[in-house]
Amino acid sequence: MQRCHSFVRRWGMGFAMGFGVSIALGGASVAAAQEFTGSGLVTARVTLAGCTDAAISGEMLLVERPSSEGVKQVEVALVLNGMPPGRHAVHIHETAACTPCAAAGGHFDPGPNSNPSPDGNHPFHSGDLVNITINSSGRGVMYTTTSRITLSPGPLSVFDANGSAIIVHVDPDTYCPGGPVANCAGGARQACGIVVPH
């Protein structure tokens, strides 16, 4: 657990300390990835771009830890640049499509009683993550862990028949404490990226 957490933090800190957001991992990030070669970890990668603002860019790394239990945990690290300051909702969406951002569909919620409506079944979706806070320079880093998804095959895999995408929203997620209320889960879509195996 500690080694995986260290990997995710080092990956995120590499970008936060000046490696920038790019398609290829660089510097300490590559060294961190090589350290875990053969460790049994399953990883995925997301490159995010603004839905309408070309100045927005980001990277996400997802790392699933091996588990002898039925429930697996996935570490998530997200780095964003060019975003408006403040808190923004981050969710896994049900379709691997970002052109336009609406093509990503609703929230990832693969259960037998699936309800992908963002404001209608929140915060119970498999794809619900925590908000990211963006500073005054337009940059933000978010780390979290979820047991609601897997990267490996199974009923909670983000790599189902139509894949998955990450959406960052204009507003924060309030987690909809009053039930279904329009835009309580973050409102309009600000950035999108497709989840791909890494």
C-alpha positions as CSV (number, residue, x, y, z in Angstrom):
1,M,0.0,0.0,0.0
2,Q,2.7,2.5,1.0
3,R,4.8,1.8,-2.2
4,C,1.7,2.4,-4.4
5,H,0.8,5.6,-2.6
6,S,4.4,6.8,-2.9
7,F,4.3,6.0,-6.7
8,V,1.1,8.1,-7.2
9,R,2.4,11.0,-5.1
10,R,5.8,11.0,-6.9
11,W,4.1,11.0,-10.3
12,G,1.8,13.9,-9.3
13,M,4.7,15.9,-7.7
14,G,6.8,15.5,-10.8
15,F,4.3,17.5,-12.7
16,A,3.5,19.9,-9.9
17,M,7.2,20.7,-9.6
18,G,7.7,21.6,-13.2
19,F,7.6,18.6,-15.5
20,G,4.5,20.2,-17.0
21,V,1.6,18.4,-18.5
22,S,2.6,16.4,-21.6
23,I,1.7,13.2,-23.2
24,A,4.9,11.5,-22.1
25,L,5.9,11.0,-18.5
26,G,9.2,12.7,-17.7
27,G,12.1,12.7,-15.3
28,A,11.2,11.4,-11.8
29,S,7.9,10.1,-13.2
30,V,9.6,7.6,-15.5
31,A,11.9,6.5,-12.7
32,A,8.8,6.0,-10.4
33,A,7.0,3.9,-13.1
34,Q,10.1,1.8,-13.7
35,E,10.4,1.1,-10.0
36,F,7.0,-0.7,-10.1
37,T,7.6,-2.7,-13.3
38,G,6.6,-6.3,-12.5
39,S,4.9,-5.3,-9.3
40,G,1.5,-6.5,-10.4
41,L,0.0,-3.0,-10.4
42,V,-2.5,-2.2,-13.1
43,T,-2.3,1.3,-14.4
44,A,-4.3,3.7,-16.6
45,R,-3.7,7.1,-18.0
46,V,-5.8,10.1,-19.0
47,T,-4.8,13.2,-21.0
48,L,-7.3,16.0,-20.4
49,A,-8.1,19.0,-22.6
50,G,-10.5,21.9,-22.2
51,C,-14.0,21.4,-23.7
52,T,-14.0,24.9,-25.1
53,D,-10.8,26.5,-23.7
54,A,-7.6,25.3,-25.4
55,A,-5.5,26.7,-22.5
56,I,-6.7,23.9,-20.2
57,S,-4.6,20.7,-20.0
58,G,-4.1,17.9,-17.5
59,E,-3.0,14.4,-16.8
60,M,-4.4,11.7,-14.5
61,L,-2.8,8.5,-13.4
62,L,-4.8,5.6,-12.0
63,V,-3.1,2.7,-10.2
64,E,-5.0,-0.4,-9.1
65,R,-3.3,-2.3,-6.3
66,P,-3.3,-6.1,-6.2
67,S,-5.8,-7.5,-3.8
68,S,-6.7,-10.9,-2.4
69,E,-10.1,-9.5,-1.5
70,G,-13.0,-9.1,-3.8
71,V,-12.8,-5.3,-3.5
72,K,-9.8,-3.6,-5.1
73,Q,-8.6,0.0,-4.5
74,V,-7.5,2.4,-7.2
75,E,-5.2,5.3,-6.4
76,V,-5.9,8.5,-8.4
77,A,-3.6,11.4,-9.1
78,L,-4.7,14.4,-11.2
79,V,-2.8,17.4,-12.3
80,L,-4.5,20.3,-14.1
81,N,-3.3,23.6,-15.6
82,G,-5.1,26.6,-17.1
83,M,-8.3,26.1,-15.1
84,P,-10.3,28.9,-13.4
85,P,-9.4,29.1,-9.7
86,G,-11.7,27.4,-7.2
87,R,-13.1,23.9,-6.6
88,H,-14.2,21.8,-9.5
89,A,-16.0,18.4,-9.6
90,V,-14.2,15.4,-11.1
91,H,-16.1,12.4,-12.2
92,I,-15.6,9.2,-14.3
93,H,-18.1,9.2,-17.1
94,E,-19.7,6.3,-18.9
95,T,-18.3,6.6,-22.5
96,A,-14.8,7.0,-23.8
97,A,-15.6,10.0,-25.9
98,C,-14.8,13.7,-25.6
99,T,-15.8,15.3,-29.0
100,P,-17.8,17.1,-27.9
101,C,-17.5,16.7,-24.1
102,A,-21.2,15.8,-23.9
103,A,-20.3,12.6,-25.7
104,A,-18.9,11.2,-22.5
105,G,-22.4,10.5,-21.4
106,G,-23.5,10.4,-17.8
107,H,-21.7,9.3,-14.7
108,F,-20.1,5.8,-14.7
109,D,-22.5,3.6,-12.8
110,P,-22.4,0.0,-14.1
111,G,-24.5,-1.7,-11.4
112,P,-27.6,-3.7,-12.0
113,N,-29.7,-0.7,-11.1
114,S,-27.5,1.8,-13.0
115,N,-28.5,5.4,-12.9
116,P,-26.0,7.6,-14.7
117,S,-27.9,10.9,-14.1
118,P,-25.4,13.2,-12.5
119,D,-27.9,14.9,-10.3
120,G,-30.3,12.0,-9.9
121,N,-28.2,9.4,-8.1
122,H,-25.5,11.3,-6.5
123,P,-23.2,10.7,-4.6
124,F,-23.7,7.0,-5.2
125,H,-22.2,6.5,-8.6
126,S,-19.1,4.4,-9.1
127,G,-17.6,7.3,-11.0
128,D,-17.8,9.8,-8.2
129,L,-14.5,11.3,-7.2
130,V,-13.6,14.3,-4.9
131,N,-13.3,17.9,-6.0
132,I,-10.0,19.4,-7.2
133,T,-8.9,22.8,-5.9
134,I,-7.3,25.1,-8.5
135,N,-5.0,27.9,-7.2
136,S,-4.8,31.5,-8.4
137,S,-2.3,30.4,-11.1
138,G,-4.7,28.0,-12.6
139,R,-3.0,24.9,-11.3
140,G,-4.2,22.1,-9.1
141,V,-3.3,18.6,-7.9
142,M,-5.7,16.0,-6.5
143,Y,-5.0,12.7,-4.9
144,T,-7.7,10.2,-3.8
145,T,-8.4,6.5,-3.5
146,T,-11.6,4.8,-4.7
147,S,-12.9,1.2,-4.3
148,R,-15.9,1.9,-6.6
149,I,-14.0,1.0,-9.8
150,T,-11.4,-1.3,-11.2
151,L,-8.9,-1.2,-14.0
152,S,-8.8,-4.9,-14.3
153,P,-11.6,-6.9,-15.8
154,G,-14.8,-7.3,-13.8
155,P,-18.2,-5.7,-13.2
156,L,-16.7,-2.4,-12.0
157,S,-14.1,-2.0,-14.8
158,V,-13.7,1.3,-16.5
159,F,-12.7,-0.7,-19.5
160,D,-16.1,-2.0,-20.3
161,A,-17.5,-2.3,-23.9
162,N,-17.6,1.5,-24.4
163,G,-14.8,2.6,-22.2
164,S,-14.8,5.6,-19.9
165,A,-13.8,9.3,-19.7
166,I,-12.8,11.8,-17.0
167,I,-14.8,15.0,-16.8
168,V,-13.8,18.1,-14.8
169,H,-16.8,20.4,-14.3
170,V,-17.2,24.1,-14.1
171,D,-18.5,24.1,-10.5
172,P,-17.7,22.0,-7.4
173,D,-19.7,18.9,-6.5
174,T,-21.9,19.6,-3.5
175,Y,-22.6,15.8,-3.3
176,C,-26.3,16.7,-3.6
177,P,-27.4,16.6,0.1
178,G,-30.9,17.7,-0.9
179,G,-31.4,15.0,-3.4
180,P,-31.8,15.6,-7.2
181,V,-31.1,19.3,-7.7
182,A,-30.0,20.7,-11.1
183,N,-26.2,21.1,-11.3
184,C,-25.6,20.0,-7.7
185,A,-22.8,17.6,-9.0
186,G,-20.8,20.3,-10.8
187,G,-22.8,21.6,-13.7
188,A,-21.3,22.2,-17.1
189,R,-18.2,20.3,-18.4
190,Q,-14.9,22.1,-18.5
191,A,-12.3,19.4,-19.4
192,C,-12.4,15.9,-20.7
193,G,-10.0,13.0,-21.3
194,I,-10.4,9.3,-22.2
195,V,-9.2,6.6,-19.8
196,V,-6.6,4.4,-21.6
197,P,-4.5,1.4,-20.3
198,H,-0.9,2.4,-19.5
